[in-house]
């Protein structure tokens, strides 16, 4: 019995050590800054347009964006595409629909359509990606945490855009202490939220996307631009929300001043 107990203790220690090694290998998001951060931050329209191009040419091959309609690309506070541009962009996608006979057809996308999934269903998506289901990117920056800690997140937000940027730029050669545990068809990325092994191969590389405005297109530039674009898809009304919040604060400040003046007037005789 003592020998069995010793074996169990040793096995438990080995598992704990392995888990600790993997936990130490995981990293928090890189502290990259964005123009839309802070109470007065706004989206950079040029960056959003570049980010859209990265999504269209790279990410859309595997990832859906089902909560975003093409017409949203022309919304106030968004990338700033014109209605004519949105119509042209939508036309580059094929949308599954039914004709007047109820038959399934593929037609050209319209501004009123939502971004279509690149796969017919989840099973098809898994089959094409080694059993892994590519997540929808519509709200990805609100569903992924770049860093942790209640106070840290209260001050700096959850770091969703930073997580996306870090993941895209975080593919590395695995350290020797974890290389022996590498699963088949997986890639080492210490910024991945669900462990250090990810099914997605490195999607970006230097010069992979050529931007229309001639902006730099190193891997880090592409990653930052698409992270900003996905921050907008997750919070398309962010600028409007910040403006309303600022106006409310001004209103409350004026109201507080008026109430203080009324209090002084009413209680002046008593004092």
C-alpha positions as a Markdown table, in Angstrom:
| # | Residue | x | y | z |
|---|---|---|---|---|
| 1 | Unk | 0.0 | 0.0 | 0.0 |
| 2 | Unk | 2.8 | 2.4 | 0.9 |
| 3 | Unk | 4.4 | 1.7 | -2.5 |
| 4 | Unk | 1.2 | 2.4 | -4.3 |
| 5 | Unk | 0.7 | 5.6 | -2.3 |
| 6 | Unk | 4.2 | 6.7 | -3.3 |
| 7 | Unk | 3.5 | 6.1 | -7.0 |
| 8 | Unk | 0.3 | 8.1 | -6.8 |
| 9 | Unk | 2.0 | 11.0 | -5.1 |
| 10 | Unk | 4.8 | 11.0 | -7.7 |
| 11 | Unk | 2.2 | 10.9 | -10.5 |
| 12 | Unk | 0.3 | 13.7 | -9.0 |
| 13 | Unk | 3.4 | 15.8 | -8.6 |
| 14 | Unk | 4.4 | 15.1 | -12.2 |
| 15 | Unk | 0.9 | 16.2 | -13.5 |
| 16 | Unk | 1.0 | 19.3 | -11.3 |
| 17 | Unk | 4.5 | 20.2 | -12.6 |
| 18 | Unk | 3.5 | 19.6 | -16.2 |
| 19 | Unk | 0.5 | 21.9 | -15.7 |
| 20 | Unk | 2.6 | 24.5 | -14.0 |
| 21 | Unk | 5.1 | 24.4 | -16.9 |
| 22 | Unk | 2.3 | 24.9 | -19.4 |
| 23 | Unk | 0.8 | 27.7 | -17.3 |
| 24 | Unk | 4.2 | 29.5 | -17.2 |
| 25 | Unk | 4.5 | 29.1 | -20.9 |
| 26 | Unk | 1.2 | 31.0 | -21.5 |
| 27 | Unk | 1.5 | 34.8 | -21.8 |
| 28 | Unk | -0.7 | 37.8 | -21.3 |
| 29 | Unk | -1.5 | 40.0 | -24.3 |
| 30 | Unk | 1.1 | 42.4 | -25.6 |
| 31 | Unk | 0.3 | 46.0 | -24.4 |
| 32 | Unk | -0.2 | 47.5 | -27.8 |
| 33 | Unk | -2.1 | 50.8 | -28.0 |
| 34 | Unk | -5.1 | 51.7 | -30.2 |
| 35 | Unk | -6.6 | 55.1 | -31.2 |
| 36 | Unk | -10.0 | 54.1 | -29.8 |
| 37 | Unk | -8.9 | 53.5 | -26.3 |
| 38 | Unk | -9.7 | 55.9 | -23.4 |
| 39 | Unk | -12.8 | 58.1 | -22.8 |
| 40 | Unk | -12.1 | 60.2 | -25.9 |
| 41 | Unk | -10.7 | 57.6 | -28.2 |
| 42 | Unk | -12.0 | 57.2 | -31.7 |
| 43 | Unk | -11.6 | 54.7 | -34.5 |
| 44 | Unk | -9.1 | 55.4 | -37.2 |
| 45 | Unk | -11.2 | 55.0 | -40.4 |
| 46 | Unk | -8.1 | 54.3 | -42.5 |
| 47 | Unk | -7.1 | 51.6 | -40.1 |
| 48 | Unk | -10.6 | 50.1 | -40.2 |
| 49 | Unk | -10.6 | 49.9 | -43.9 |
| 50 | Unk | -7.2 | 48.3 | -43.9 |
| 51 | Unk | -8.4 | 45.9 | -41.2 |
| 52 | Unk | -11.4 | 45.0 | -43.4 |
| 53 | Unk | -9.1 | 44.1 | -46.3 |
| 54 | Unk | -7.1 | 41.8 | -44.0 |
| 55 | Unk | -10.3 | 40.1 | -42.9 |
| 56 | Unk | -11.5 | 39.8 | -46.5 |
| 57 | Unk | -8.3 | 38.5 | -48.0 |
| 58 | Unk | -7.1 | 36.3 | -45.1 |
| 59 | Unk | -9.6 | 35.7 | -42.3 |
| 60 | Unk | -12.8 | 35.2 | -44.3 |
| 61 | Unk | -11.5 | 32.0 | -45.8 |
| 62 | Unk | -12.2 | 30.3 | -42.4 |
| 63 | Unk | -14.0 | 32.7 | -40.1 |
| 64 | Unk | -17.5 | 33.9 | -40.3 |
| 65 | Unk | -18.8 | 37.3 | -39.2 |
| 66 | Unk | -22.5 | 36.6 | -39.0 |
| 67 | Unk | -23.6 | 39.5 | -36.9 |
| 68 | Unk | -22.3 | 42.2 | -39.2 |
| 69 | Unk | -24.2 | 43.3 | -42.4 |
| 70 | Unk | -22.4 | 44.7 | -45.4 |
| 71 | Unk | -24.4 | 47.9 | -45.0 |
| 72 | Unk | -22.8 | 48.5 | -41.5 |
| 73 | Unk | -19.5 | 49.3 | -43.3 |
| 74 | Unk | -21.1 | 52.6 | -44.2 |
| 75 | Unk | -22.4 | 53.4 | -40.8 |
| 76 | Unk | -21.4 | 56.5 | -38.9 |
| 77 | Unk | -18.4 | 55.8 | -36.7 |
| 78 | Unk | -17.3 | 52.9 | -38.9 |
| 79 | Unk | -14.8 | 52.3 | -41.7 |
| 80 | Unk | -16.4 | 55.2 | -43.7 |
| 81 | Unk | -17.1 | 53.3 | -46.9 |
| 82 | Unk | -19.6 | 55.0 | -49.2 |
| 83 | Unk | -22.8 | 53.2 | -50.2 |
| 84 | Unk | -21.4 | 52.6 | -53.7 |
| 85 | Unk | -18.3 | 51.0 | -52.2 |
| 86 | Unk | -20.4 | 48.9 | -49.9 |
| 87 | Unk | -22.4 | 47.6 | -52.8 |
| 88 | Unk | -19.2 | 46.7 | -54.7 |
| 89 | Unk | -17.7 | 45.0 | -51.6 |
| 90 | Unk | -20.9 | 43.0 | -51.0 |
| 91 | Unk | -20.9 | 41.8 | -54.6 |
| 92 | Unk | -17.5 | 40.1 | -54.1 |
| 93 | Unk | -19.2 | 37.6 | -51.8 |
| 94 | Unk | -21.6 | 34.7 | -52.7 |
| 95 | Unk | -24.7 | 34.4 | -50.5 |
| 96 | Unk | -26.8 | 31.2 | -50.1 |
| 97 | Unk | -30.4 | 32.0 | -50.8 |
| 98 | Unk | -33.6 | 30.6 | -52.3 |
| 99 | Unk | -35.1 | 31.6 | -55.6 |
| 100 | Unk | -38.8 | 32.2 | -56.4 |
| 101 | Unk | -39.2 | 28.4 | -56.8 |
| 102 | Unk | -37.8 | 27.7 | -53.3 |
| 103 | Unk | -34.6 | 26.2 | -54.8 |
| 104 | Unk | -31.2 | 26.8 | -53.1 |
| 105 | Unk | -29.0 | 29.1 | -55.1 |
| 106 | Unk | -25.9 | 31.2 | -54.7 |
| 107 | Unk | -26.3 | 34.8 | -55.6 |
| 108 | Unk | -24.2 | 38.0 | -55.5 |
| 109 | Unk | -24.2 | 39.6 | -52.1 |
| 110 | Unk | -26.2 | 42.7 | -51.4 |
| 111 | Unk | -25.6 | 45.5 | -48.8 |
| 112 | Unk | -28.6 | 44.2 | -46.8 |
| 113 | Unk | -26.9 | 40.8 | -46.4 |
| 114 | Unk | -24.9 | 39.7 | -43.5 |
| 115 | Unk | -21.4 | 38.4 | -44.0 |
| 116 | Unk | -21.8 | 34.7 | -45.1 |
| 117 | Unk | -20.0 | 31.8 | -43.5 |
| 118 | Unk | -17.3 | 30.2 | -45.6 |
| 119 | Unk | -18.7 | 26.8 | -44.7 |
| 120 | Unk | -22.1 | 25.2 | -45.1 |
| 121 | Unk | -22.3 | 24.2 | -41.5 |
| 122 | Unk | -20.1 | 23.5 | -38.4 |
| 123 | Unk | -19.4 | 20.0 | -39.4 |
| 124 | Unk | -18.0 | 21.1 | -42.7 |
| 125 | Unk | -15.9 | 23.8 | -40.9 |
| 126 | Unk | -14.4 | 21.2 | -38.6 |
| 127 | Unk | -13.7 | 18.8 | -41.4 |
| 128 | Unk | -11.8 | 21.5 | -43.2 |
| 129 | Unk | -9.8 | 22.6 | -40.2 |
| 130 | Unk | -8.5 | 19.4 | -38.6 |
| 131 | Unk | -11.5 | 19.0 | -36.3 |
| 132 | Unk | -11.3 | 22.6 | -34.9 |
| 133 | Unk | -14.2 | 25.0 | -35.3 |
| 134 | Unk | -13.0 | 28.5 | -36.4 |
| 135 | Unk | -14.8 | 31.0 | -34.1 |
| 136 | Unk | -17.1 | 33.7 | -35.5 |
| 137 | Unk | -15.2 | 37.0 | -35.4 |
| 138 | Unk | -18.1 | 39.4 | -35.0 |
| 139 | Unk | -17.7 | 39.7 | -31.2 |
| 140 | Unk | -14.3 | 38.1 | -30.8 |
| 141 | Unk | -12.7 | 41.2 | -29.0 |
| 142 | Unk | -15.5 | 41.1 | -26.4 |
| 143 | Unk | -15.3 | 37.4 | -25.8 |
| 144 | Unk | -11.6 | 37.1 | -25.4 |
| 145 | Unk | -9.6 | 38.6 | -22.5 |
| 146 | Unk | -6.1 | 39.9 | -23.1 |
| 147 | Unk | -5.3 | 40.2 | -19.5 |
| 148 | Unk | -6.9 | 39.5 | -16.1 |
| 149 | Unk | -7.6 | 41.1 | -12.8 |
| 150 | Unk | -10.7 | 43.0 | -11.8 |
| 151 | Unk | -8.9 | 46.4 | -11.2 |
| 152 | Unk | -6.8 | 46.0 | -14.3 |
| 153 | Unk | -9.8 | 45.3 | -16.5 |
| 154 | Unk | -11.7 | 48.2 | -14.9 |
| 155 | Unk | -9.0 | 50.6 | -15.8 |
| 156 | Unk | -7.7 | 49.1 | -19.1 |
| 157 | Unk | -10.7 | 47.0 | -20.4 |
| 158 | Unk | -10.5 | 43.3 | -21.0 |
| 159 | Unk | -7.8 | 43.7 | -23.7 |
| 160 | Unk | -9.8 | 41.9 | -26.5 |
| 161 | Unk | -8.1 | 43.8 | -29.4 |
| 162 | Unk | -4.7 | 43.2 | -27.7 |
| 163 | Unk | -5.5 | 39.5 | -27.5 |
| 164 | Unk | -6.2 | 39.3 | -31.2 |
| 165 | Unk | -3.1 | 41.2 | -32.1 |
| 166 | Unk | -1.0 | 39.1 | -29.7 |
| 167 | Unk | -2.4 | 35.8 | -31.1 |
| 168 | Unk | -1.7 | 36.8 | -34.7 |
| 169 | Unk | 1.8 | 37.9 | -33.9 |
| 170 | Unk | 2.5 | 35.3 | -31.2 |
| 171 | Unk | 3.4 | 32.1 | -33.2 |
| 172 | Unk | 6.8 | 30.9 | -31.9 |
| 173 | Unk | 9.0 | 27.8 | -32.0 |
| 174 | Unk | 8.0 | 25.7 | -29.0 |
| 175 | Unk | 10.4 | 25.5 | -26.1 |
| 176 | Unk | 12.1 | 22.1 | -25.6 |
| 177 | Unk | 10.3 | 21.4 | -22.3 |
| 178 | Unk | 6.9 | 21.4 | -24.1 |
| 179 | Unk | 7.9 | 20.3 | -27.6 |
| 180 | Unk | 7.6 | 16.6 | -26.5 |
| 181 | Unk | 3.8 | 17.2 | -25.8 |
| 182 | Unk | 3.1 | 18.8 | -29.2 |
| 183 | Unk | -0.1 | 17.4 | -30.7 |
| 184 | Unk | -0.2 | 16.5 | -34.3 |
| 185 | Unk | -1.4 | 19.4 | -36.6 |
| 186 | Unk | -1.1 | 22.0 | -33.8 |
| 187 | Unk | 1.0 | 25.1 | -33.6 |
| 188 | Unk | 2.7 | 26.7 | -30.6 |
| 189 | Unk | 1.3 | 30.0 | -29.5 |
| 190 | Unk | 1.7 | 31.1 | -25.9 |
| 191 | Unk | -1.0 | 33.8 | -26.3 |
| 192 | Unk | -3.8 | 31.4 | -27.2 |
| 193 | Unk | -6.5 | 31.6 | -24.5 |
| 194 | Unk | -7.3 | 27.9 | -24.6 |
| 195 | Unk | -3.8 | 26.5 | -24.0 |
| 196 | Unk | -0.5 | 26.8 | -25.8 |
| 197 | Unk | -1.5 | 24.7 | -28.9 |
| 198 | Unk | -3.7 | 26.1 | -31.6 |
| 199 | Unk | -5.1 | 24.4 | -34.7 |
| 200 | Unk | -4.8 | 27.6 | -36.8 |
| 201 | Unk | -1.5 | 27.9 | -38.7 |
| 202 | Unk | 0.2 | 31.4 | -38.7 |
| 203 | Unk | -2.3 | 33.3 | -40.9 |
| 204 | Unk | -0.3 | 36.5 | -41.6 |
| 205 | Unk | 3.1 | 37.3 | -43.0 |
| 206 | Unk | 5.0 | 40.4 | -44.0 |
| 207 | Unk | 3.6 | 41.9 | -47.2 |
| 208 | Unk | 0.7 | 39.4 | -47.4 |
| 209 | Unk | -1.9 | 42.2 | -47.8 |
| 210 | Unk | -1.2 | 45.3 | -49.9 |
| 211 | Unk | -3.1 | 48.3 | -48.6 |
| 212 | Unk | -4.7 | 50.8 | -51.0 |
| 213 | Unk | -3.4 | 53.8 | -49.0 |
| 214 | Unk | 0.2 | 52.5 | -49.1 |
| 215 | Unk | 0.4 | 52.0 | -45.3 |
| 216 | Unk | 3.1 | 49.7 | -43.9 |
| 217 | Unk | 2.1 | 46.0 | -44.2 |
| 218 | Unk | 4.5 | 44.1 | -42.0 |
| 219 | Unk | 2.9 | 41.2 | -40.1 |
| 220 | Unk | 2.5 | 43.5 | -37.0 |
| 221 | Unk | 0.8 | 46.2 | -39.1 |
| 222 | Unk | -1.7 | 43.7 | -40.6 |
| 223 | Unk | -2.4 | 42.2 | -37.2 |
| 224 | Unk | -3.0 | 45.6 | -35.6 |
| 225 | Unk | -5.3 | 46.8 | -38.4 |
| 226 | Unk | -7.5 | 43.7 | -38.3 |
| 227 | Unk | -7.6 | 43.7 | -34.5 |
| 228 | Unk | -8.9 | 47.3 | -34.7 |
| 229 | Unk | -11.5 | 46.3 | -37.3 |
| 230 | Unk | -12.7 | 43.5 | -35.1 |
| 231 | Unk | -12.9 | 45.9 | -32.2 |
| 232 | Unk | -15.3 | 48.0 | -34.3 |
| 233 | Unk | -17.4 | 45.0 | -35.3 |
| 234 | Unk | -17.8 | 44.1 | -31.6 |
| 235 | Unk | -18.7 | 47.7 | -30.6 |
| 236 | Unk | -19.9 | 49.6 | -33.7 |
| 237 | Unk | -21.6 | 52.3 | -31.6 |
| 238 | Unk | -18.6 | 52.9 | -29.4 |
| 239 | Unk | -17.9 | 56.5 | -30.5 |
| 240 | Unk | -21.6 | 57.4 | -30.2 |
| 241 | Unk | -21.7 | 55.8 | -26.7 |
| 242 | Unk | -18.7 | 57.8 | -25.6 |
| 243 | Unk | -20.2 | 61.1 | -26.9 |
| 244 | Unk | -23.5 | 60.4 | -25.1 |
| 245 | Unk | -21.6 | 59.6 | -21.9 |
| 246 | Unk | -19.6 | 62.9 | -22.1 |
| 247 | Unk | -22.8 | 64.9 | -22.7 |
| 248 | Unk | -24.4 | 63.2 | -19.6 |
| 249 | Unk | -21.4 | 64.1 | -17.5 |
| 250 | Unk | -21.7 | 67.7 | -18.5 |
| 251 | Unk | -25.4 | 67.7 | -17.8 |
| 252 | Unk | -24.8 | 66.2 | -14.3 |
| 253 | Unk | -22.1 | 68.8 | -13.6 |
| 254 | Unk | -24.5 | 71.6 | -14.5 |
| 255 | Unk | -27.3 | 70.0 | -12.5 |
| 256 | Unk | -25.1 | 69.6 | -9.5 |
| 257 | Unk | -24.2 | 73.3 | -9.7 |
| 258 | Unk | -27.8 | 74.4 | -9.9 |
| 259 | Unk | -28.8 | 72.2 | -7.0 |
| 260 | Unk | -26.0 | 73.6 | -4.9 |
| 261 | Unk | -27.2 | 77.1 | -5.7 |
| 262 | Unk | -30.8 | 76.2 | -4.8 |
| 263 | Unk | -29.6 | 74.7 | -1.6 |
| 264 | Unk | -27.7 | 77.9 | -0.7 |
| 265 | Unk | -30.7 | 80.0 | -1.5 |
| 266 | Unk | -33.2 | 78.0 | 0.5 |
| 267 | Unk | -31.1 | 77.5 | 3.6 |
| 268 | Unk | -29.5 | 81.0 | 3.6 |
| 269 | Unk | -31.9 | 82.4 | 6.2 |
| 270 | Unk | -31.4 | 79.4 | 8.6 |
| 271 | Unk | -27.6 | 79.8 | 8.5 |
